[in-house]
Amino acid sequence: MRTIVTAVLVVAFFYLSGKLIYRLRDVVLLIVVAGFVALLLNPIVQIVQRYVVRRRGYAVAIVTLIALLMFFGLAYAFGSPLVGATTSFANKLPSYVASAQTGRGWIGHLATKYHVQHWVSQNAPKLTTYAQDLTKPVLSIGSAAASLLIQLLTIFVLVLLLMLEGPRLRRGFLGLLSPSHADEVTTVSAEVNRAVVGYMLGNFLTSIICGLVVFVTLMIVGVPYPLLWALWVALVDFLPMIGGALAGIPTVLFAAIHSLTAGIITLVVFLVYTQIENHILNPVIMSKTVRISPLLVLLSVLIGASIGSWIGGIFGGFVAALLAIPAAGAFQVITREAWRLSGPPLRDIPDDAGTDSDPAPIAGTAQAEAEDAAEDEAETKSEAISANQRE
């Protein structure tokens, strides 16, 4: 009865724990992302702490300041051309409307040819209804953007706290273990950290290659802002498997708006490079930096993205695809260490187990036999002396 009750309680505990984790999956995803970012920034913090300042808080503050400067620099690099284009369009909009009304220019020619003004006057009520219906998706997009900003702020605070409290939490956890177990956990965690850092180095290398390919292509076909688009592609390409496609769609559209030939050439380059990166560069480079099999790299990304999208939707799929390769490396390290620790212990070699190729046990055995023979001879002599005395 005790075994049955224990089994039922264990099953109920794991079932309720799974339900609770699934209910808190959004918070768990934020914590996982923050932990991953903190793990990546920790080597930089350690370098700053070793060579610049000694205190952990100052080193974290310096790294955080550098990260914020890079973030705002990227925001300015991407936002400045967009704001300039929007301002230019807003300034030229009255002239576009006047050209359409008077039939001048290419806009007026198109409006006159296709009777746009007559169609607008006939369908004015429908256009008003369409405009009112467009406010709903605009509001939903605005709320999604606000939610994204809140999530980014939450991740930033979590990363900051994890970098500050990480060493203390690690020491506290290791203090709960025995010295031997603490050494084993330290070894495994160091290998897992190496796998994660190796993944980021490999991903950074493939992103740089992708950005250079896009930059050279856009320079050749004469598309404006080639450096900006190359930077965009390099950043989005951090997402494995799907990053190239997400980065390529707006780039190809922008190139096609500039020139149809440029758009076709950019599309062909993206299709060819995406296949090469996903099936050759990523598996080979990740197998060298993370030191796992190329097949395991590909399978981990596919399985991780599928599970992540099932648990957390699009955001969960992105997070799982980003963490799939370091998770596979960590799983490989933990599995290998668990296999080693759970193996049978080595048996002690007996004293008489010597062979011809091992002279040490033979010498020891011969010496023991000689000592036993000397003891037997001494006992025999003492017995003979005792017998003579009795006689």
Helices and strands as residue ranges (DSSP letters): H 2-23, H 25-51, H 56-102, H 105-113, H 116-122, H 124-175, H 179-221, H 226-236, H 243-258, H 260-276, I 277-281, H 282-289, H 294-341, H 359-390
